[in-house]
Structures are given as structure tokens and as C-alpha cells.
Amino acid sequence: MNRTITTALVGLASAVALIVVPSALAAYTSPKLEVTQAGTTSVIKASLSPDDDATASVRIYAPTGTQLTTNQAPGTSLGTVSALVKALDLGGADLPFQGQLLVAPPGAVPAAVQAACTQGATPLATWLLALTAAGQSVNVPAFVVATTGAQTALGPASIQVCLPPPDVPSGTPGRAVFGAKLYSATLTVNGVFSAVPVGAWISFWTPYNPGVGTVNAAGTVAAPAAVAPGAVSVAAKKSGRLGAIVAGKVTQAGQGRGGATVTIRGGAKPSALKKLGSVKVKANGAYSFKAKRGTFFKVTAVATSASAPPLCSALAAALPYPCVNPTTDGFVVQSKTVKKK
């Protein structure tokens, strides 16, 4: 049966404020979440500094308004996974892992492991990050869990991943094999999360207390990632006998988007446009380019994932944890073709 979940963004600040947490005891500030969406394909990158405290758990909440499809058959590949691991038992060597995101077969994840990670909640779906590197294989379970109570204000469901401690003494029960410290993972997830026009994925990261394998709940931080559509405007004004000034603005969710690159194409006919050059936009998203010749022009704007400090400010009253490293997604967008005036 297809499980579809929808929520509305109502009373976010008041609802999330009901979640009570202790104040942080130590700095754990490098976690970052980056998300891009195209249709029902979501690319989710969760990363932090390899030198930060080891991570005990990550919970990534899909945006309010997202619809979920979680009826895929066991063994189905939902997409690809890439990860970076620091192997503490191998002198801190960085190991790149590649693999598939699979729907876990029944019994693949012990019930005790699931219960410990989801705090007893029954997941909508159980996944495996099936990773390999240098002849070594590892399966990292992930659980898709519907939100309940106050957390429904964050979104309809979260992806939950729990990791073993890598830095406790060798031989300690439950220690990560090879002292593997996962610090970056990119998941491409197909056919699970619907796109939302504008929203925020919100991740909660909880570290371990270094060297002892106990969870530092007070060190939990929130790292949000906004997703919003991009747009680019263009106009061309005559300059000299043959040339033109091509100018416009790159925006995201209606706001000027700095950091983008705009490529300008022009020509005598709309059907015969050639690349004339590229420019970086200003901090407010504005750009201008002087074309030596041309009558018709069209531009393409490319923006990569970028820091978005206003996002933490906007969510400050709503998040139960300190907000760190907010991002906004990248995009590629084309303008219409215009004629110089």
C-alpha cells in the first residue's frame, strides 16, 4: 500500500518549542546539510569535519508538505550512496566508500538495533547504505520514521541514522570496525520524497563524548538546508552601432542570489545563438555584460549550494538546538530569448 504523508506548516515555532533539551556542554559546530531536488529525486549530503567529535546519530526531516512513497519492495535500489570514512585503526586514513541505497529485506537489521535508533518507533521503511571500499563491505541501516507530537511541525518524517563509536578502546563491545568514523555521506534517493516549491530540510546531529562512547545529547545541533526555485531575468539595450548591454538579476525564492554565474549567448537570429561570455553576479544577484554584437540574447544562470545565514535567523525561535551552517540549494535556470531595444 502506498503510504502518503502530508503536513501543513502551522504553528512551527510554538510546536517545536515544546521539545525540551538541555543546553550544550561542548562545541560541535561543523555539521552541514545540503539538499537538491529535481522531481522525486533528492540528493542529500550530510557532512562535518573529520576532526570534530564522532557522530552518534543524525535525523534529517523532510520539509513540510512533502509526500512520501515508502512501499518499495525489499531489495529495491533507491539510488546511490557515496561516503568518506576516517579509519582510526589505520592511522586515520581516509577511505572513500561507494554503494547503493537499498530497501532492507525483513530481518536484515536486528530489532534491537532498530529500537535503539528509533527510540521504539516503528519505521515506515528501513534502508541499508550498502557500501564497499578496498574489498571491505559495510551495511549502515537507516530508518524512515513518521513524526509525531510536536515534531510534526518539522515535517512529515525523518531519516534516522545511528553510528557506533569509533574512538573507544579496541575490543570494546559495539565499537566501530577499524575505528571507522563516518564524516560525509551523499545519498541520491529516487521515488520517495516529492518536491516542494519552497521548504527547509532540517537535520539534528548528536555527537559522542570523545573516547568514552556515551552520547552527548547536550551537544546536539541543527543544520538546515533550504530548497527554493531559482530564476534569472534578462534585458538587452543597444550599445553603439552593433553591440548591446545585457543585464538582469538572478533570484531564488524572489530574493537576489549572489554567487551565481551567468552565461550569455547572442546572435543575429534567435535560432543561431552562440556563447559570448560569462560573468559572476553581484552579491544582490545583479549582472551586466557588454556584447560587441548581437540582436537576440539568452542567458543561463548556474548557482551552487551556498551558505544561507538568514535561514538560521528565520528558524531561531523554532529550533530546539543551536543552528549551524545553514545552506540553500543550487540550481540551473535559463531565461527567455530577448531582442535588444
JOWO-V700805 format. One record per residue. RES is the residue in three letters. PHI is phi as a letter, one per 20 degrees, with the letter a starting at -180 (* if undefined). D_LAST is the distance of its C-alpha to the last C-alpha in Angstrom with 1 decimal. Layout:
BEGIN
RES;PHI;D_LAST  RES;PHI;D_LAST
END
This chain:
BEGIN
MET;*;57.4  ASN;f;53.7  ARG;e;53.6  THR;d;50.5  ILE;c;50.1  THR;c;47.6  THR;b;47.5  ALA;c;45.6  LEU;e;44.6  VAL;c;46.9  GLY;m;48.8  LEU;g;47.9  ALA;f;49.0  SER;f;52.3  ALA;f;53.2  VAL;f;52.7  ALA;f;54.5  LEU;f;57.6  ILE;e;57.8  VAL;e;60.1  VAL;c;60.1  PRO;f;61.9  SER;f;60.1  ALA;f;59.2  LEU;d;61.9  ALA;b;60.1  ALA;f;56.6  TYR;b;54.9  THR;d;51.3  SER;e;49.6  PRO;g;49.1  LYS;b;45.5  LEU;c;44.0  GLU;c;40.7  VAL;c;39.7  THR;c;36.9  GLN;c;36.8  ALA;b;35.4  GLY;m;36.9  THR;e;40.7  THR;d;40.7  SER;d;41.2  VAL;d;41.4  ILE;d;43.6  LYS;d;44.4  ALA;d;47.1  SER;b;48.1  LEU;b;49.9  SER;f;51.4  PRO;f;54.3  ASP;e;56.2  ASP;f;56.0  ASP;g;58.8  ALA;f;59.3  THR;e;57.7  ALA;e;60.1  SER;b;57.6  VAL;c;54.0  ARG;c;52.8  ILE;d;49.2  TYR;e;48.2  ALA;f;45.6  PRO;f;43.1  THR;g;44.0  GLY;n;42.9  THR;f;43.6  GLN;d;45.6  LEU;d;48.1  THR;d;49.7  THR;c;52.9  ASN;d;55.0  GLN;f;54.5  ALA;f;57.8  PRO;g;59.7  GLY;n;58.8  THR;f;55.2  SER;e;52.6  LEU;e;49.8  GLY;q;47.9  THR;d;48.4  VAL;c;49.6  SER;c;49.5  ALA;b;51.4  LEU;c;52.6  VAL;c;56.2  LYS;e;58.2  ALA;e;61.7  LEU;f;64.0  ASP;f;67.0  LEU;d;65.4  GLY;m;64.7  GLY;m;61.5  ALA;f;59.8  ASP;e;56.5  LEU;d;56.7  PRO;e;53.6  PHE;d;54.3  GLN;c;52.6  GLY;r;53.4  GLN;d;52.8  LEU;e;52.5  LEU;d;55.2  VAL;f;56.6  ALA;f;60.1  PRO;f;63.1  PRO;g;65.7  GLY;n;67.9  ALA;f;65.7  VAL;d;65.4  PRO;g;68.6  ALA;g;68.9  ALA;f;69.8  VAL;f;66.7  GLN;f;64.5  ALA;f;66.4  ALA;f;66.2  CYS;f;62.4  THR;e;61.5  GLN;l;64.2  GLY;n;65.9  ALA;f;62.9  THR;e;62.7  PRO;f;59.4  LEU;f;57.1  ALA;b;56.9  THR;d;58.4  TRP;d;56.5  LEU;c;57.5  LEU;e;55.4  ALA;e;57.3  LEU;d;56.7  THR;c;58.2  ALA;a;58.3  ALA;l;60.8  GLY;m;63.0  GLN;d;63.2  SER;c;62.1  VAL;b;61.5  ASN;d;60.6  VAL;d;59.1  PRO;f;59.3  ALA;c;56.5  PHE;c;56.9  VAL;e;54.5  VAL;c;55.9  ALA;f;55.0  THR;f;54.7  THR;c;57.2  GLY;l;57.9  ALA;f;55.7  GLN;f;53.8  THR;f;52.2  ALA;f;49.7  LEU;e;48.4  GLY;q;47.6  PRO;f;49.6  ALA;a;51.2  SER;c;51.5  ILE;e;52.1  GLN;d;55.2  VAL;c;56.4  CYS;d;59.6  LEU;d;60.6  PRO;f;64.1  PRO;f;64.8  PRO;e;64.5  ASP;d;66.3  VAL;e;69.7  PRO;g;72.7  SER;g;73.1  GLY;n;75.3  THR;f;74.1  PRO;g;73.8  GLY;n;70.3  ARG;f;68.8  ALA;f;65.8  VAL;g;66.8  PHE;m;66.4  GLY;m;65.2  ALA;f;61.8  LYS;d;59.3  LEU;f;56.1  TYR;c;53.1  SER;b;50.0  ALA;b;49.4  THR;c;46.4  LEU;d;46.9  THR;d;44.7  VAL;d;45.8  ASN;d;44.9  GLY;m;45.5  VAL;d;47.0  PHE;d;44.4  SER;f;41.7  ALA;f;38.2  VAL;d;37.4  PRO;g;33.9  VAL;b;34.7  GLY;a;38.1  ALA;c;40.3  TRP;f;42.9  ILE;c;45.8  SER;d;48.4  PHE;d;51.8  TRP;d;53.5  THR;c;57.2  PRO;e;59.0  TYR;e;62.5  ASN;f;64.8  PRO;g;65.0  GLY;m;68.0  VAL;c;69.8  GLY;m;67.9  THR;e;67.7  VAL;f;64.5  ASN;e;63.0  ALA;g;61.6  ALA;f;61.0  GLY;e;58.5  THR;f;56.2  VAL;c;52.4  ALA;d;49.3  ALA;c;46.2  PRO;e;43.3  ALA;c;40.3  ALA;e;37.3  VAL;c;35.3  ALA;b;32.0  PRO;f;28.8  GLY;d;25.8  ALA;b;22.1  VAL;b;18.8  SER;d;15.4  VAL;b;12.1  ALA;b;8.5  ALA;c;6.4  LYS;d;5.0  LYS;g;5.8  SER;b;9.6  GLY;m;11.9  ARG;f;12.2  LEU;d;11.8  GLY;e;11.0  ALA;b;8.7  ILE;e;10.0  VAL;d;10.6  ALA;b;12.4  GLY;r;14.3  LYS;b;18.0  VAL;e;21.0  THR;c;23.4  GLN;c;26.9  ALA;l;28.4  GLY;n;25.7  GLN;d;26.5  GLY;g;24.7  ARG;d;26.2  GLY;f;27.0  GLY;n;28.2  ALA;e;25.7  THR;d;24.2  VAL;d;20.7  THR;d;20.2  ILE;d;16.8  ARG;c;16.5  GLY;b;14.0  GLY;r;14.3  ALA;f;13.6  LYS;c;14.7  PRO;f;14.8  SER;e;18.5  ALA;c;18.8  LEU;e;17.3  LYS;c;19.4  LYS;f;20.1  LEU;d;18.5  GLY;q;20.3  SER;c;21.3  VAL;c;21.4  LYS;e;23.8  VAL;f;22.5  LYS;f;24.0  ALA;g;26.9  ASN;e;24.7  GLY;n;22.6  ALA;f;19.5  TYR;b;17.9  SER;b;15.5  PHE;b;15.2  LYS;e;14.2  ALA;e;13.5  LYS;f;14.9  ARG;b;13.2  GLY;p;11.4  THR;d;8.8  PHE;d;9.9  PHE;b;11.3  LYS;b;14.2  VAL;c;16.6  THR;c;20.3  ALA;d;22.1  VAL;c;25.8  ALA;c;28.1  THR;e;31.8  SER;g;34.6  ALA;b;34.7  SER;f;36.9  ALA;c;36.3  PRO;g;38.7  PRO;f;37.5  LEU;f;39.0  CYS;f;42.5  SER;f;42.0  ALA;f;41.0  LEU;e;44.0  ALA;g;46.5  ALA;e;48.4  ALA;d;48.5  LEU;e;49.7  PRO;e;53.4  TYR;c;53.0  PRO;g;51.2  CYS;e;47.6  VAL;c;46.5  ASN;l;43.6  PRO;f;41.1  THR;c;38.3  THR;c;35.2  ASP;f;34.2  GLY;e;31.6  PHE;a;29.0  VAL;c;26.5  VAL;b;23.4  GLN;d;20.3  SER;e;16.9  LYS;f;15.2  THR;e;12.9  VAL;c;9.2  LYS;d;6.4  LYS;f;3.8  LYS;c;0.0
END
